[in-house]
Amino acid sequence: MFVSRFCKLGVRAIKNLEKAPTLTTRTSHFPKVHNQYLGPVRHELFCSTAAQADSEHRNEEKEKINVTFFDKDGEETHIKVPVGMSMLEAAHENDIDLEGACEGSLACSTCHVIVMEVDHYNKLSDPTDEENDMLDLAFGLTETSRLGCQIIAKPELDGLRLAIPAATRNFAVDGYKPKPH
């Protein structure tokens, strides 16, 4: 009973809209919308604007920076990281041995990395109090230490070099390495 009353209200609203000539009239395949500022505007204008915004979004996604990870043995791994992705996510996607036990929720220090160049370190946003608290628990803390989950790729970080410390302090199980989802 509620549904039928709701449907009747919808039908009544549509009929009222059709009677109002200033809102919408149909011509050919596309509705013509009358706007007091734009005059008659066809639907395809809105579609092309949305497609243009989507195209710009795709171009931003394609933008990548070069990052080099150095593992505890000194071996280099060069990867390309999409702008907007954290170094923890990038490491997991490229099978780099960066732990991240809390999966980037800022609840551990297992994704501790050392930014190898001070210039790049200075381009990072300042660490939050929560990040500093977690860094206090990290093994092998240095002046340029950060958590990989808090370093987000941006164009000015192109060429970033990160060292992974020889050990982590994982309170769950020693040697346990969680798999990313």
Order of alpha helices (4+ residues) and beta strands (2+ residues): alpha-beta-beta-beta-alpha-beta-beta-alpha-beta-alpha-alpha-beta-beta
